[in-house]
Structure formats: C-alpha cells, structure tokens
Amino acid sequence: MGLGDKISNAAEKATGAAKEKVGDATDNRDLQAEGAADKMSGGAKQSVENVKDAGKNLKDGLG
C-alpha cells in the first residue's frame, strides 16, 4: 500500500473520531453517526489494504 493511502485512511478515521466527539459534546446524533461511519469506513479501507499487502508479501516470498 502506498503512503498516501495510509495517510488518507488514517485521516478519515481521525476525522470520524473528532466528529463523533463533537457530536457527543453537543448531543448531535447526526454528527455522532456521521463520525462513527467515517471511522468504520477508514478502518475498513485500511483492512482491505492490509490484506492486499499480505498477499503481495506472500507472493514476493514464494517468487
């Protein structure tokens, strides 16, 4: 995975966490939900990239 992808996924997760905290502080359920969704999306993208990296590493090790 490229560094840009890692940074983008981490930023999405961090932004989601921030939105969720602001939503908690202001009792804004929409912002809480949006933040939680952003966190999950960033985490899911990161997981997909990790699987891709593992497959590439396995292929490189066997080749």
Buried (B, 14 or more C-beta within 10 A) or exposed (E): BEEEBBEBBEEBBEBBBBBBEEBEEEEBEEBBEBBBEBBEBBBEBBEEBEEEEEEEEEEEEEE
